């Protein structure tokens, strides 16, 4: 299995931030944008075939719709195993738009999730 990685700026990823009221009276933070691009050379000097990205997106969608939590780290792990002490977000949706794999991520109230919120706040100020 190919370990898919991508490094995009906020603008390149077409990042959109959303907040929604949660059932505890607080707000949940979501990020939505391009997670990975197909057919173009990325920061790792790799070109991922669109078909491979499509398969990965379908696999994630199957897991999400099957009721599994798809978690992510604040930084991409070296392997395919997620370290729970570094979890920052949960992937809630994935879809393809042309050669790009888009996703919607819920930032979690973990220490690494708080780090992400702080970094986003600093970027937006």
Buried (B, 14 or more C-beta within 10 A) or exposed (E): EEEBEBEBEBEEBEBEBEEEEEEEEEEBBBBBBBBBBBEEEBEEEEEBEBEBBBEBBEEBBEBBEEEEEBBBBBEEEEEEEEEEEBBBBBBBBBBBEEBBBBBBBBBBEBEBBBBBBEEBEEEEE
